[in-house]
Every structure is written in structure tokens, then in C-alpha cells.
Amino acid sequence: MGLLKAGLGAAAGVLSEQWRDYIYCDAIPNNVLMVKGRNRTGGSDNLLTNGSIIAVNEGQCMLIVHQGAVVDVCAEAGEFLFDSGTEPSVFYGDLGEQVKATFLRIGERISFGGDAANDLRVYFVNTKEVMGNKYGTPAPVTVRVVDANIGLDTDIGCRCNGEYSFRIVDPLLFYTQVAGNVTDAFRLEQISSQMRSEFLTALQPGFGRLSAMGIRFSLFPAHTTELAEAMEQELSVKWTQRRGIAVVAVGINTIAALPEDEERIKQLQLTAVMRDPNMRAANAAIAQGEALKAAASNEAGAMMGFAGINMMQNTAGAMNASGLYDTSQPYQQPANAYQVSAPQAAAEGWTCPSCGTTNTGKFCMECGSPKPAPAAAWTCPNCGASNTGKFCSECGTPKPVDETWTCPKCGASNKGKFCMDCGTPRP
């Protein structure tokens, strides 16, 4: 038995008188993968008479099944004449030689001498791309992250969701391994749960293939084509070779690493940047600038802050001597940088007016006389330090304003608005 291709206009010809049945399939919905053909002339759906016409639409593959075995295949759009006296013809269309090879491997070559065969059915397989299949990771999946630029190779946990599409590329294999002799239609929901589970299982090694290609984790959504190819390779045994299904495209809506893993990657990337000597020097300059700002507002006094900066500079010099920084282009400190030498400031001495001994402290080490206050000196009300400027050199407290005035009439010293002796108003 086999198929003979008929012209589209042959229905008005002589052969039209010999066609007894007309088998046709309406447009197959996206959620239907295979449907049984219907006899439009009112005959039995399980009986295909000699000379019947079978119409095949685009995106469909027609299977003629006798007693559960596929005896002929057609994946080309058009009208075909069923002839029980010919050999199977196998119009495989755009599905390639794989369909023909599968048919030769599992097909049955039989013919009938009569006009009708027992239980001869027609099935139409949906060969269009089935889109909108959602997936999502209920639990974090392990993804290998590789960044050759910084020498990073680690595993992280991530969550992702999106959609994928697939296509039946081998209708014979799909019929024999999945659908079988259904009475009406084989729908997507009958296999979607199994496919989703296997898809998520293959997602982890699929991401691993992207990592091995040198694609950074943050750029995964921009490489869905490579991901689809990787998923096809992972699912080729379970889907293509066993069921005749192939992944067409994979879309990623969101992909996010666990917060702790994302922070770890950022820290490793920042640490790797410091391998560049110039980047280390620039980072040190920024840190020194921040330290200068912090020293100016030090609660213990600016002198303590700048003393800490000196310690930092000494430490940086020791690190530079050990080869941490690139000495070929050393960092040049600005000429107007603030330099403080605490021992030098403390070494300024004074002479005791009582015994003539030179001292550096606040009291004479021989007679105990206090250090004479400089001209126009004032005592800080906050820390008690002696100062001559407008601000305390120890704690930064402003110099108190002296509001005392002398009465021009009686010569009394006052602080208010009127003289407390004669009542004269303050000038």
C-alpha cells in the first residue's frame, strides 16, 4: 500500500469518481501534538478504502497505521491518493532523511489485494514549533561560574525562569514511543510535566556549557541561542533519540544568583582588580584622601588623626619596599600635602623665668614654675590648653568672646548693657 500524489484540481477529473473517502485534519492547536484523522464523507474513521484522498496541511505529518504499525508516512502539504496495491512511498518533506530512515527501520511493508484493510487509521502529527512552555527552578540549581579574565572558577546557586519551545522532528518515533494508537488526540499536558522535569535536570549542565565557553554569568540571558544548542545536546538522548522531540529555543526571563553567592563573586572580582599595580596605587591614593578628611574631623583632635596618617604612610612604604606596588612609576604625593611631625612639634622648649632652666613640658622640671603664657594667650574652657589663636590647638574650641567694657564716666569694669556703679549705658 502506498500514496500517489494527486493534483489539486483533480477532484473535477475522472479520478474523482473513484475516490471513496476524504480524510482531512483541521488546524492542530498548539496544545495538541497528535490527532486522529476524520472521514469527511461519513465513513468509518478506522477504515481507509482504496482510492481515498488524504489532505495534508503545512505543519502536519500524516501517518497511515495498520493494526498499530506505521505503513506509510507523508510530511508534504497537498492531496494524496491512497492505493492499496503500491509500495509505501514515504513523502518525508522538510523533516529530512531521518524520517525515512526510521520508517525503513520500524515500518511494515504490506499490501492488500482488496479494496479495504482491517483497522486502517490515519493520524496527523503536529510538526510546528510548540511555544510557550514555561519552566522555573523550584529550588536553586548549581551553576559553574568561570571567568578566565580573573581566574575565577566556582559553583554558585541560582534561580531562573522562562519559556522554551520544541518541535517534533521524528513523527514516527514520537508515535511509536509516546503517543501510540490514541482514540482522539494526544495533548501536550499528557507529557508536559515529564518534559519540564527533564528540562530542569538538563538546565544545570546546559549552564555549565555556557560557562565553559567563557560566557560570564551576568551575560547568560544574552546567549539564549547557545543555551538552546547546549540544551539540545543534553536532551538529545532522552528527547530526540527516544521520542523524536528537539528543543528549538530557550528564553530566560530572569536569572539571579543567591545573594550571598552574588556578593562573593563581586568581592572576588574586586580583589582580582588589585593584581594591577596601577590599580593598587590608585586605590591607595583614594584611601589616603578619605583618611585626610577623617583626620580633620577626628574627635580626639586633628593632631591625633594626622599622626595616624603618618603611621599609614610608613606602613605603605614598607609594603612598597616588599614589592607590593609597582616602583617603576611610584605614586607622587602632592607638594602641598599636609605633613606633621609630632616629635618636632613637641621639641619646642621654653626658659623658666625663675631659675633659667630650659624645659619642654608645661612646668619647670627644677622649680615647678608653670610655663609662662604667651602674649594675648587664653585658656580653653573645654580642655584647659593655652592658646593664642582664634581656636584651641588641642580640641578646636573657638576662643571665648570677651564682652567686658570700661565705663567712660566712672571707670568701672562691666559686662552688661549698663554700668553697675553709675548706670551709664554701654558705649
Contacts in CASP RR format, 6 or more apart in sequence:
PFRMAT RR
TARGET T0000
AUTHOR 0000-0000-0000
METHOD contacts of the structure
MODEL  1
MGLLKAGLGAAAGVLSEQWRDYIYCDAIPNNVLMVKGRNRTGGSDNLLTN
GSIIAVNEGQCMLIVHQGAVVDVCAEAGEFLFDSGTEPSVFYGDLGEQVK
ATFLRIGERISFGGDAANDLRVYFVNTKEVMGNKYGTPAPVTVRVVDANI
GLDTDIGCRCNGEYSFRIVDPLLFYTQVAGNVTDAFRLEQISSQMRSEFL
TALQPGFGRLSAMGIRFSLFPAHTTELAEAMEQELSVKWTQRRGIAVVAV
GINTIAALPEDEERIKQLQLTAVMRDPNMRAANAAIAQGEALKAAASNEA
GAMMGFAGINMMQNTAGAMNASGLYDTSQPYQQPANAYQVSAPQAAAEGW
TCPSCGTTNTGKFCMECGSPKPAPAAAWTCPNCGASNTGKFCSECGTPKP
VDETWTCPKCGASNKGKFCMDCGTPRP
1 64 0 8 1.000
1 66 0 8 1.000
1 71 0 8 1.000
1 72 0 8 1.000
1 82 0 8 1.000
1 83 0 8 1.000
1 84 0 8 1.000
1 85 0 8 1.000
1 86 0 8 1.000
1 87 0 8 1.000
1 88 0 8 1.000
1 110 0 8 1.000
1 111 0 8 1.000
1 112 0 8 1.000
1 117 0 8 1.000
2 64 0 8 1.000
2 71 0 8 1.000
2 72 0 8 1.000
2 82 0 8 1.000
2 83 0 8 1.000
2 84 0 8 1.000
2 85 0 8 1.000
2 86 0 8 1.000
2 87 0 8 1.000
2 88 0 8 1.000
2 89 0 8 1.000
3 54 0 8 1.000
3 64 0 8 1.000
3 72 0 8 1.000
3 74 0 8 1.000
3 80 0 8 1.000
3 81 0 8 1.000
3 82 0 8 1.000
3 83 0 8 1.000
3 86 0 8 1.000
3 88 0 8 1.000
3 89 0 8 1.000
3 91 0 8 1.000
4 80 0 8 1.000
4 81 0 8 1.000
4 83 0 8 1.000
4 86 0 8 1.000
4 89 0 8 1.000
5 76 0 8 1.000
5 78 0 8 1.000
5 79 0 8 1.000
5 80 0 8 1.000
5 81 0 8 1.000
5 91 0 8 1.000
6 15 0 8 1.000
6 53 0 8 1.000
6 79 0 8 1.000
6 80 0 8 1.000
6 81 0 8 1.000
7 79 0 8 1.000
8 78 0 8 1.000
8 79 0 8 1.000
10 16 0 8 1.000
10 79 0 8 1.000
11 19 0 8 1.000
11 53 0 8 1.000
15 81 0 8 1.000
18 51 0 8 1.000
19 51 0 8 1.000
19 52 0 8 1.000
19 53 0 8 1.000
19 81 0 8 1.000
20 41 0 8 1.000
20 49 0 8 1.000
20 50 0 8 1.000
20 51 0 8 1.000
20 52 0 8 1.000
21 39 0 8 1.000
21 41 0 8 1.000
21 43 0 8 1.000
21 47 0 8 1.000
21 48 0 8 1.000
21 49 0 8 1.000
21 51 0 8 1.000
21 52 0 8 1.000
21 53 0 8 1.000
22 39 0 8 1.000
22 40 0 8 1.000
22 41 0 8 1.000
22 52 0 8 1.000
22 53 0 8 1.000
22 55 0 8 1.000
23 37 0 8 1.000
23 38 0 8 1.000
23 39 0 8 1.000
23 40 0 8 1.000
23 48 0 8 1.000
23 52 0 8 1.000
23 53 0 8 1.000
23 54 0 8 1.000
23 55 0 8 1.000
23 122 0 8 1.000
24 37 0 8 1.000
24 38 0 8 1.000
24 40 0 8 1.000
24 54 0 8 1.000
24 55 0 8 1.000
25 35 0 8 1.000
25 37 0 8 1.000
25 38 0 8 1.000
25 55 0 8 1.000
25 56 0 8 1.000
25 57 0 8 1.000
25 60 0 8 1.000
25 62 0 8 1.000
25 124 0 8 1.000
27 57 0 8 1.000
28 35 0 8 1.000
28 59 0 8 1.000
28 60 0 8 1.000
28 124 0 8 1.000
28 126 0 8 1.000
28 128 0 8 1.000
30 128 0 8 1.000
30 130 0 8 1.000
30 131 0 8 1.000
30 188 0 8 1.000
31 187 0 8 1.000
31 188 0 8 1.000
31 189 0 8 1.000
32 126 0 8 1.000
32 185 0 8 1.000
32 186 0 8 1.000
32 187 0 8 1.000
32 188 0 8 1.000
33 125 0 8 1.000
33 126 0 8 1.000
33 130 0 8 1.000
33 168 0 8 1.000
33 174 0 8 1.000
33 179 0 8 1.000
33 186 0 8 1.000
33 187 0 8 1.000
33 188 0 8 1.000
33 191 0 8 1.000
34 123 0 8 1.000
34 124 0 8 1.000
34 125 0 8 1.000
34 126 0 8 1.000
34 171 0 8 1.000
34 174 0 8 1.000
34 175 0 8 1.000
34 179 0 8 1.000
34 182 0 8 1.000
34 185 0 8 1.000
34 186 0 8 1.000
35 123 0 8 1.000
35 124 0 8 1.000
35 126 0 8 1.000
35 184 0 8 1.000
35 185 0 8 1.000
35 186 0 8 1.000
36 45 0 8 1.000
36 121 0 8 1.000
36 122 0 8 1.000
36 123 0 8 1.000
36 124 0 8 1.000
36 182 0 8 1.000
36 183 0 8 1.000
36 184 0 8 1.000
36 185 0 8 1.000
37 45 0 8 1.000
37 121 0 8 1.000
37 122 0 8 1.000
37 123 0 8 1.000
37 124 0 8 1.000
38 45 0 8 1.000
39 45 0 8 1.000
39 47 0 8 1.000
45 121 0 8 1.000
46 119 0 8 1.000
46 120 0 8 1.000
46 121 0 8 1.000
47 116 0 8 1.000
47 117 0 8 1.000
47 119 0 8 1.000
47 120 0 8 1.000
48 64 0 8 1.000
48 82 0 8 1.000
48 116 0 8 1.000
48 117 0 8 1.000
48 120 0 8 1.000
48 121 0 8 1.000
48 122 0 8 1.000
49 82 0 8 1.000
49 115 0 8 1.000
49 116 0 8 1.000
50 82 0 8 1.000
50 83 0 8 1.000
50 84 0 8 1.000
50 85 0 8 1.000
50 112 0 8 1.000
50 114 0 8 1.000
50 115 0 8 1.000
50 116 0 8 1.000
51 81 0 8 1.000
51 82 0 8 1.000
51 83 0 8 1.000
51 84 0 8 1.000
52 81 0 8 1.000
52 82 0 8 1.000
53 79 0 8 1.000
53 80 0 8 1.000
53 81 0 8 1.000
53 82 0 8 1.000
54 62 0 8 1.000
54 64 0 8 1.000
54 74 0 8 1.000
54 79 0 8 1.000
54 80 0 8 1.000
54 82 0 8 1.000
54 122 0 8 1.000
55 78 0 8 1.000
55 79 0 8 1.000
55 80 0 8 1.000
56 62 0 8 1.000
56 74 0 8 1.000
56 75 0 8 1.000
56 76 0 8 1.000
56 77 0 8 1.000
56 78 0 8 1.000
56 79 0 8 1.000
56 80 0 8 1.000
56 124 0 8 1.000
57 77 0 8 1.000
57 78 0 8 1.000
58 77 0 8 1.000
59 77 0 8 1.000
59 126 0 8 1.000
59 127 0 8 1.000
59 128 0 8 1.000
60 75 0 8 1.000
60 77 0 8 1.000
60 124 0 8 1.000
60 125 0 8 1.000
60 126 0 8 1.000
60 127 0 8 1.000
61 73 0 8 1.000
61 74 0 8 1.000
61 75 0 8 1.000
61 95 0 8 1.000
61 99 0 8 1.000
61 124 0 8 1.000
61 125 0 8 1.000
61 127 0 8 1.000
61 168 0 8 1.000
61 171 0 8 1.000
62 73 0 8 1.000
62 74 0 8 1.000
62 75 0 8 1.000
62 80 0 8 1.000
62 122 0 8 1.000
62 123 0 8 1.000
62 124 0 8 1.000
62 125 0 8 1.000
63 70 0 8 1.000
63 72 0 8 1.000
63 73 0 8 1.000
63 122 0 8 1.000
63 123 0 8 1.000
63 124 0 8 1.000
63 125 0 8 1.000
63 171 0 8 1.000
63 172 0 8 1.000
63 175 0 8 1.000
64 70 0 8 1.000
64 71 0 8 1.000
64 72 0 8 1.000
64 73 0 8 1.000
64 82 0 8 1.000
64 120 0 8 1.000
64 121 0 8 1.000
64 122 0 8 1.000
65 71 0 8 1.000
65 120 0 8 1.000
65 121 0 8 1.000
65 122 0 8 1.000
65 123 0 8 1.000
65 175 0 8 1.000
65 181 0 8 1.000
66 108 0 8 1.000
66 110 0 8 1.000
66 117 0 8 1.000
66 118 0 8 1.000
66 119 0 8 1.000
66 120 0 8 1.000
66 121 0 8 1.000
67 118 0 8 1.000
67 119 0 8 1.000
68 119 0 8 1.000
68 121 0 8 1.000
68 180 0 8 1.000
68 181 0 8 1.000
69 107 0 8 1.000
69 108 0 8 1.000
70 103 0 8 1.000
70 106 0 8 1.000
70 107 0 8 1.000
70 108 0 8 1.000
70 172 0 8 1.000
70 175 0 8 1.000
70 176 0 8 1.000
71 88 0 8 1.000
71 107 0 8 1.000
71 108 0 8 1.000
71 109 0 8 1.000
71 110 0 8 1.000
72 88 0 8 1.000
72 89 0 8 1.000
72 90 0 8 1.000
73 88 0 8 1.000
73 90 0 8 1.000
73 91 0 8 1.000
73 92 0 8 1.000
73 99 0 8 1.000
73 100 0 8 1.000
73 103 0 8 1.000
73 171 0 8 1.000
73 172 0 8 1.000
74 80 0 8 1.000
74 89 0 8 1.000
74 90 0 8 1.000
74 91 0 8 1.000
74 92 0 8 1.000
75 91 0 8 1.000
75 92 0 8 1.000
75 93 0 8 1.000
75 94 0 8 1.000
75 95 0 8 1.000
75 99 0 8 1.000
75 127 0 8 1.000
75 171 0 8 1.000
76 91 0 8 1.000
76 92 0 8 1.000
76 93 0 8 1.000
80 91 0 8 1.000
84 111 0 8 1.000
84 112 0 8 1.000
84 113 0 8 1.000
84 114 0 8 1.000
84 115 0 8 1.000
84 117 0 8 1.000
85 111 0 8 1.000
85 112 0 8 1.000
85 113 0 8 1.000
86 111 0 8 1.000
87 109 0 8 1.000
87 111 0 8 1.000
88 103 0 8 1.000
88 107 0 8 1.000
88 109 0 8 1.000
90 99 0 8 1.000
90 100 0 8 1.000
90 103 0 8 1.000
92 99 0 8 1.000
92 100 0 8 1.000
92 103 0 8 1.000
93 99 0 8 1.000
95 127 0 8 1.000
95 169 0 8 1.000
95 170 0 8 1.000
95 171 0 8 1.000
98 169 0 8 1.000
98 170 0 8 1.000
99 170 0 8 1.000
99 171 0 8 1.000
99 172 0 8 1.000
102 170 0 8 1.000
102 172 0 8 1.000
102 173 0 8 1.000
103 172 0 8 1.000
106 172 0 8 1.000
106 176 0 8 1.000
107 172 0 8 1.000
121 181 0 8 1.000
123 175 0 8 1.000
123 179 0 8 1.000
123 182 0 8 1.000
125 168 0 8 1.000
125 171 0 8 1.000
125 174 0 8 1.000
125 175 0 8 1.000
125 179 0 8 1.000
126 168 0 8 1.000
127 167 0 8 1.000
127 168 0 8 1.000
127 169 0 8 1.000
127 171 0 8 1.000
128 167 0 8 1.000
129 165 0 8 1.000
129 166 0 8 1.000
129 167 0 8 1.000
129 248 0 8 1.000
129 249 0 8 1.000
130 165 0 8 1.000
130 166 0 8 1.000
130 167 0 8 1.000
130 188 0 8 1.000
131 163 0 8 1.000
131 165 0 8 1.000
131 249 0 8 1.000
132 163 0 8 1.000
132 164 0 8 1.000
132 165 0 8 1.000
133 163 0 8 1.000
133 164 0 8 1.000
133 165 0 8 1.000
133 166 0 8 1.000
133 192 0 8 1.000
133 195 0 8 1.000
133 196 0 8 1.000
134 161 0 8 1.000
134 162 0 8 1.000
134 163 0 8 1.000
135 161 0 8 1.000
135 162 0 8 1.000
135 163 0 8 1.000
135 164 0 8 1.000
135 196 0 8 1.000
135 199 0 8 1.000
135 200 0 8 1.000
135 203 0 8 1.000
136 159 0 8 1.000
136 160 0 8 1.000
136 161 0 8 1.000
136 162 0 8 1.000
136 200 0 8 1.000
137 158 0 8 1.000
137 159 0 8 1.000
137 160 0 8 1.000
137 161 0 8 1.000
137 200 0 8 1.000
137 203 0 8 1.000
140 157 0 8 1.000
140 158 0 8 1.000
140 159 0 8 1.000
140 258 0 8 1.000
141 157 0 8 1.000
141 158 0 8 1.000
141 159 0 8 1.000
141 160 0 8 1.000
141 200 0 8 1.000
141 203 0 8 1.000
141 204 0 8 1.000
141 207 0 8 1.000
142 155 0 8 1.000
142 156 0 8 1.000
142 157 0 8 1.000
142 204 0 8 1.000
143 155 0 8 1.000
143 156 0 8 1.000
143 157 0 8 1.000
143 158 0 8 1.000
143 204 0 8 1.000
143 207 0 8 1.000
143 208 0 8 1.000
143 211 0 8 1.000
143 217 0 8 1.000
143 257 0 8 1.000
144 153 0 8 1.000
144 154 0 8 1.000
144 155 0 8 1.000
144 207 0 8 1.000
144 208 0 8 1.000
144 211 0 8 1.000
144 212 0 8 1.000
145 152 0 8 1.000
145 153 0 8 1.000
145 154 0 8 1.000
145 155 0 8 1.000
145 156 0 8 1.000
145 211 0 8 1.000
145 217 0 8 1.000
145 265 0 8 1.000
146 152 0 8 1.000
146 153 0 8 1.000
146 211 0 8 1.000
146 212 0 8 1.000
146 214 0 8 1.000
147 153 0 8 1.000
147 214 0 8 1.000
147 216 0 8 1.000
147 269 0 8 1.000
148 214 0 8 1.000
149 272 0 8 1.000
150 268 0 8 1.000
150 269 0 8 1.000
150 272 0 8 1.000
150 273 0 8 1.000
151 272 0 8 1.000
152 265 0 8 1.000
152 268 0 8 1.000
152 269 0 8 1.000
152 272 0 8 1.000
154 264 0 8 1.000
154 265 0 8 1.000
154 268 0 8 1.000
156 217 0 8 1.000
156 257 0 8 1.000
156 258 0 8 1.000
156 261 0 8 1.000
156 262 0 8 1.000
156 264 0 8 1.000
156 265 0 8 1.000
157 257 0 8 1.000
157 258 0 8 1.000
157 261 0 8 1.000
158 217 0 8 1.000
158 255 0 8 1.000
158 256 0 8 1.000
158 257 0 8 1.000
158 258 0 8 1.000
158 261 0 8 1.000
159 254 0 8 1.000
159 255 0 8 1.000
159 256 0 8 1.000
159 258 0 8 1.000
160 203 0 8 1.000
160 252 0 8 1.000
160 253 0 8 1.000
160 254 0 8 1.000
160 255 0 8 1.000
160 256 0 8 1.000
161 252 0 8 1.000
161 253 0 8 1.000
161 254 0 8 1.000
162 251 0 8 1.000
162 252 0 8 1.000
162 253 0 8 1.000
162 254 0 8 1.000
163 251 0 8 1.000
163 253 0 8 1.000
164 199 0 8 1.000
164 228 0 8 1.000
164 231 0 8 1.000
164 247 0 8 1.000
164 248 0 8 1.000
164 249 0 8 1.000
164 250 0 8 1.000
164 251 0 8 1.000
165 247 0 8 1.000
165 248 0 8 1.000
165 249 0 8 1.000
166 195 0 8 1.000
166 239 0 8 1.000
166 245 0 8 1.000
166 246 0 8 1.000
166 247 0 8 1.000
166 248 0 8 1.000
167 245 0 8 1.000
167 246 0 8 1.000
167 248 0 8 1.000
168 174 0 8 1.000
168 244 0 8 1.000
168 245 0 8 1.000
169 240 0 8 1.000
169 244 0 8 1.000
169 245 0 8 1.000
169 246 0 8 1.000
170 240 0 8 1.000
170 244 0 8 1.000
171 244 0 8 1.000
173 242 0 8 1.000
173 243 0 8 1.000
173 244 0 8 1.000
174 243 0 8 1.000
174 244 0 8 1.000
174 245 0 8 1.000
177 242 0 8 1.000
177 243 0 8 1.000
177 244 0 8 1.000
178 186 0 8 1.000
178 191 0 8 1.000
178 243 0 8 1.000
179 186 0 8 1.000
180 186 0 8 1.000
195 239 0 8 1.000
195 245 0 8 1.000
198 235 0 8 1.000
198 238 0 8 1.000
198 239 0 8 1.000
199 231 0 8 1.000
199 235 0 8 1.000
202 231 0 8 1.000
202 234 0 8 1.000
202 235 0 8 1.000
202 238 0 8 1.000
203 231 0 8 1.000
205 230 0 8 1.000
205 234 0 8 1.000
206 227 0 8 1.000
206 230 0 8 1.000
206 231 0 8 1.000
206 234 0 8 1.000
207 220 0 8 1.000
207 227 0 8 1.000
207 230 0 8 1.000
208 230 0 8 1.000
209 226 0 8 1.000
209 230 0 8 1.000
209 233 0 8 1.000
209 234 0 8 1.000
210 220 0 8 1.000
210 223 0 8 1.000
210 226 0 8 1.000
210 227 0 8 1.000
210 230 0 8 1.000
211 217 0 8 1.000
213 226 0 8 1.000
215 223 0 8 1.000
215 226 0 8 1.000
217 257 0 8 1.000
217 265 0 8 1.000
220 227 0 8 1.000
220 252 0 8 1.000
220 255 0 8 1.000
221 252 0 8 1.000
221 255 0 8 1.000
224 249 0 8 1.000
224 250 0 8 1.000
224 251 0 8 1.000
224 252 0 8 1.000
225 249 0 8 1.000
227 250 0 8 1.000
227 251 0 8 1.000
227 252 0 8 1.000
228 247 0 8 1.000
228 248 0 8 1.000
228 249 0 8 1.000
228 250 0 8 1.000
231 247 0 8 1.000
231 250 0 8 1.000
232 240 0 8 1.000
232 246 0 8 1.000
232 247 0 8 1.000
235 247 0 8 1.000
236 246 0 8 1.000
239 245 0 8 1.000
239 246 0 8 1.000
239 247 0 8 1.000
240 246 0 8 1.000
256 262 0 8 1.000
257 265 0 8 1.000
273 279 0 8 1.000
274 280 0 8 1.000
274 283 0 8 1.000
277 325 0 8 1.000
277 326 0 8 1.000
278 326 0 8 1.000
278 329 0 8 1.000
280 324 0 8 1.000
280 325 0 8 1.000
280 326 0 8 1.000
281 325 0 8 1.000
281 326 0 8 1.000
281 331 0 8 1.000
284 316 0 8 1.000
284 325 0 8 1.000
284 331 0 8 1.000
285 331 0 8 1.000
288 309 0 8 1.000
288 312 0 8 1.000
288 313 0 8 1.000
291 308 0 8 1.000
291 309 0 8 1.000
291 312 0 8 1.000
292 309 0 8 1.000
292 338 0 8 1.000
294 305 0 8 1.000
295 302 0 8 1.000
295 305 0 8 1.000
295 306 0 8 1.000
295 308 0 8 1.000
295 309 0 8 1.000
296 302 0 8 1.000
298 304 0 8 1.000
298 305 0 8 1.000
301 394 0 8 1.000
301 395 0 8 1.000
301 396 0 8 1.000
302 396 0 8 1.000
303 340 0 8 1.000
303 342 0 8 1.000
303 345 0 8 1.000
303 393 0 8 1.000
303 394 0 8 1.000
306 338 0 8 1.000
306 340 0 8 1.000
307 340 0 8 1.000
307 342 0 8 1.000
309 338 0 8 1.000
309 340 0 8 1.000
310 340 0 8 1.000
310 342 0 8 1.000
319 325 0 8 1.000
320 327 0 8 1.000
320 330 0 8 1.000
325 331 0 8 1.000
346 360 0 8 1.000
347 360 0 8 1.000
348 360 0 8 1.000
349 358 0 8 1.000
349 359 0 8 1.000
349 360 0 8 1.000
349 361 0 8 1.000
350 358 0 8 1.000
350 359 0 8 1.000
350 360 0 8 1.000
350 361 0 8 1.000
350 371 0 8 1.000
350 372 0 8 1.000
351 357 0 8 1.000
351 358 0 8 1.000
351 359 0 8 1.000
352 358 0 8 1.000
352 359 0 8 1.000
352 364 0 8 1.000
352 366 0 8 1.000
352 367 0 8 1.000
352 368 0 8 1.000
352 369 0 8 1.000
353 369 0 8 1.000
353 372 0 8 1.000
354 364 0 8 1.000
354 367 0 8 1.000
354 369 0 8 1.000
355 364 0 8 1.000
355 366 0 8 1.000
355 367 0 8 1.000
355 369 0 8 1.000
356 366 0 8 1.000
357 364 0 8 1.000
357 365 0 8 1.000
357 366 0 8 1.000
357 367 0 8 1.000
359 365 0 8 1.000
359 371 0 8 1.000
361 371 0 8 1.000
362 370 0 8 1.000
362 371 0 8 1.000
363 369 0 8 1.000
363 370 0 8 1.000
363 371 0 8 1.000
364 370 0 8 1.000
364 371 0 8 1.000
371 386 0 8 1.000
373 386 0 8 1.000
374 386 0 8 1.000
374 388 0 8 1.000
375 388 0 8 1.000
376 388 0 8 1.000
377 386 0 8 1.000
377 387 0 8 1.000
377 388 0 8 1.000
378 386 0 8 1.000
378 387 0 8 1.000
378 388 0 8 1.000
378 399 0 8 1.000
378 400 0 8 1.000
379 385 0 8 1.000
379 386 0 8 1.000
379 387 0 8 1.000
380 386 0 8 1.000
380 387 0 8 1.000
380 392 0 8 1.000
380 394 0 8 1.000
380 395 0 8 1.000
380 397 0 8 1.000
381 397 0 8 1.000
381 400 0 8 1.000
382 392 0 8 1.000
382 395 0 8 1.000
382 397 0 8 1.000
383 392 0 8 1.000
383 394 0 8 1.000
383 395 0 8 1.000
383 397 0 8 1.000
384 394 0 8 1.000
385 392 0 8 1.000
385 393 0 8 1.000
385 394 0 8 1.000
385 395 0 8 1.000
387 393 0 8 1.000
387 399 0 8 1.000
389 399 0 8 1.000
390 398 0 8 1.000
390 399 0 8 1.000
391 397 0 8 1.000
391 398 0 8 1.000
391 399 0 8 1.000
392 398 0 8 1.000
392 399 0 8 1.000
403 415 0 8 1.000
403 416 0 8 1.000
404 413 0 8 1.000
404 414 0 8 1.000
404 415 0 8 1.000
405 413 0 8 1.000
405 414 0 8 1.000
405 415 0 8 1.000
405 416 0 8 1.000
405 426 0 8 1.000
405 427 0 8 1.000
406 412 0 8 1.000
406 413 0 8 1.000
406 414 0 8 1.000
407 413 0 8 1.000
407 414 0 8 1.000
407 419 0 8 1.000
407 421 0 8 1.000
407 422 0 8 1.000
407 423 0 8 1.000
407 424 0 8 1.000
408 424 0 8 1.000
408 427 0 8 1.000
409 419 0 8 1.000
409 422 0 8 1.000
409 424 0 8 1.000
410 419 0 8 1.000
410 421 0 8 1.000
410 422 0 8 1.000
410 424 0 8 1.000
411 421 0 8 1.000
412 419 0 8 1.000
412 420 0 8 1.000
412 421 0 8 1.000
412 422 0 8 1.000
414 420 0 8 1.000
414 426 0 8 1.000
416 426 0 8 1.000
417 425 0 8 1.000
417 426 0 8 1.000
418 424 0 8 1.000
418 425 0 8 1.000
418 426 0 8 1.000
419 425 0 8 1.000
419 426 0 8 1.000
END
